[in-house]
Amino acid sequence: MDELILQPNESIILKPGEAIYAQPDTPLKIRVGEPEVTPSAFDNAEEMLWSTLKRATGNQTAIYRRGDDSRLVYIVPETARPDSFGYDDHVLTTRSRIFKIGLSDLDKLFPPQHGDTLEYNEKIYEVKMTSNADGTFYQNVGSGLVMVRIHVTEYEE
């Protein structure tokens, strides 16, 4: 089989009477090749930002789990926001935590789902749905799909 591969946005113009011929009795396959993906300046800037954030926070890692599948991921923890309230005769403190994670580390575990967990500093956190109206368990950081934020809640007495 002969093959003619056109690049994306490429075309062939035949003049009247012209034709494309393959070898006699051989089929000709015409297809569009895969586009060459070159990172944009924004993608490069987000990759540099992600690398800088990881280095600035000491290249911290955590274990991201879904069922029996787990990945060691780089994380950038954001500052926790505590919220205390009375519960019976105790004060219960919840701390909303947010972690940035690189999409390349999540691999096939993207997108985060209900039941996923993150083990960090000997604590296991359950990934929570974000406040987005779309019902996702992550928020994009930027436009280049380099990193996402996940939300977890920590409880303390």
C-alpha positions as CSV (number, residue, x, y, z in Angstrom):
1,M,0.0,0.0,0.0
2,D,1.3,3.4,-0.9
3,E,0.7,6.2,1.5
4,L,0.4,10.0,1.1
5,I,0.7,11.9,4.4
6,L,-0.4,15.5,4.5
7,Q,0.6,17.7,7.4
8,P,-2.2,19.6,9.3
9,N,-3.4,22.6,7.3
10,E,-1.7,21.2,4.2
11,S,-3.6,20.6,0.9
12,I,-2.9,19.4,-2.6
13,I,-4.4,21.2,-5.6
14,L,-4.7,19.2,-8.8
15,K,-4.9,21.0,-12.1
16,P,-7.5,19.8,-14.6
17,G,-6.5,16.4,-15.9
18,E,-4.0,15.7,-13.2
19,A,-4.5,12.7,-10.9
20,I,-2.7,11.0,-8.0
21,Y,-1.7,7.5,-9.0
22,A,-0.3,4.7,-6.8
23,Q,1.5,1.7,-8.2
24,P,-0.8,-0.5,-10.4
25,D,-3.1,-2.7,-8.3
26,T,-1.9,-1.0,-5.1
27,P,-4.2,1.0,-2.9
28,L,-3.3,4.5,-2.0
29,K,-3.9,5.7,1.6
30,I,-4.2,9.4,2.1
31,R,-4.1,10.7,5.7
32,V,-3.3,13.7,7.8
33,G,-0.2,13.4,10.0
34,E,-0.1,14.3,13.7
35,P,0.3,18.0,14.3
36,E,3.6,19.0,15.8
37,V,2.9,20.4,19.3
38,T,5.3,23.1,20.3
39,P,4.8,24.6,23.8
40,S,3.7,28.2,23.8
41,A,5.5,30.9,25.8
42,F,2.7,30.6,28.4
43,D,3.3,26.8,28.7
44,N,7.0,27.4,29.1
45,A,6.4,30.1,31.8
46,E,4.1,27.8,33.7
47,E,6.7,25.0,33.6
48,M,9.3,27.4,34.9
49,L,6.9,28.6,37.7
50,W,6.1,25.0,38.7
51,S,9.9,24.1,38.9
52,T,10.5,27.3,40.9
53,L,7.7,26.6,43.3
54,K,8.8,23.0,43.9
55,R,12.4,24.2,44.6
56,A,11.3,27.1,46.9
57,T,9.3,24.7,49.1
58,G,12.0,22.1,49.3
59,N,10.9,19.6,46.6
60,Q,8.3,18.1,49.0
61,T,6.6,14.8,48.0
62,A,3.4,13.0,48.9
63,I,1.7,9.8,47.9
64,Y,-1.4,10.2,45.8
65,R,-3.7,7.2,45.8
66,R,-6.7,5.9,44.0
67,G,-7.7,2.4,45.1
68,D,-4.7,0.2,44.6
69,D,-2.9,2.6,42.3
70,S,-0.5,5.1,43.8
71,R,2.0,7.8,42.6
72,L,4.8,9.6,44.4
73,V,4.0,13.3,43.4
74,Y,5.7,16.6,44.0
75,I,3.5,19.0,45.9
76,V,3.5,22.6,46.9
77,P,1.4,23.0,50.1
78,E,-0.4,26.3,50.4
79,T,-0.9,28.0,53.8
80,A,-3.6,26.2,55.8
81,R,-6.6,28.2,56.9
82,P,-7.9,27.1,60.3
83,D,-11.5,27.4,61.4
84,S,-12.4,26.5,65.0
85,F,-15.9,25.8,66.3
86,G,-17.4,24.3,69.5
87,Y,-18.4,20.7,69.5
88,D,-20.0,19.3,72.7
89,D,-17.5,20.4,75.4
90,H,-14.5,20.5,72.9
91,V,-13.2,22.9,70.4
92,L,-12.9,21.2,67.0
93,T,-10.6,22.8,64.5
94,T,-10.9,22.2,60.8
95,R,-8.1,23.3,58.5
96,S,-8.7,23.6,54.8
97,R,-5.6,22.6,53.0
98,I,-4.7,23.2,49.4
99,F,-1.9,21.4,47.5
100,K,-0.5,22.2,44.1
101,I,0.4,19.0,42.1
102,G,2.0,18.7,38.7
103,L,-0.2,17.0,36.1
104,S,2.7,15.0,34.8
105,D,3.1,13.4,38.2
106,L,-0.6,12.4,38.4
107,D,-0.3,10.6,35.0
108,K,-3.3,8.4,34.5
109,L,-4.8,9.3,37.9
110,F,-5.9,12.6,36.4
111,P,-8.5,14.0,36.9
112,P,-8.7,13.7,40.7
113,Q,-11.9,11.9,41.8
114,H,-14.1,11.1,44.8
115,G,-12.2,8.7,47.2
116,D,-8.7,9.7,46.1
117,T,-6.3,10.4,49.0
118,L,-3.1,12.2,49.6
119,E,-0.6,11.1,52.2
120,Y,1.6,13.9,53.4
121,N,3.6,14.3,56.6
122,E,2.2,11.0,58.0
123,K,-1.4,12.2,57.6
124,I,-3.9,10.9,55.0
125,Y,-6.2,13.5,53.5
126,E,-9.2,12.8,51.4
127,V,-9.5,14.9,48.2
128,K,-12.6,17.1,48.4
129,M,-14.7,18.6,45.6
130,T,-13.8,22.2,44.9
131,S,-16.2,25.1,45.2
132,N,-16.4,25.2,41.4
133,A,-19.9,24.8,40.0
134,D,-18.6,22.1,37.6
135,G,-18.3,19.5,40.4
136,T,-14.6,18.8,39.9
137,F,-12.0,17.7,42.5
138,Y,-9.3,20.1,41.2
139,Q,-8.7,23.6,40.0
140,N,-6.4,24.5,37.1
141,V,-3.6,26.8,37.9
142,G,-2.9,28.8,34.8
143,S,-3.8,27.8,31.2
144,G,-1.1,25.4,30.3
145,L,-2.3,22.3,32.2
146,V,1.0,22.1,34.1
147,M,-0.3,22.1,37.7
148,V,-3.6,21.8,39.5
149,R,-4.9,22.6,43.0
150,I,-6.6,19.9,45.1
151,H,-8.5,20.7,48.3
152,V,-8.4,18.6,51.5
153,T,-9.7,19.1,55.1
154,E,-7.9,18.3,58.3
155,Y,-9.6,17.9,61.6
156,E,-8.0,18.5,65.1
157,E,-9.3,18.5,68.6
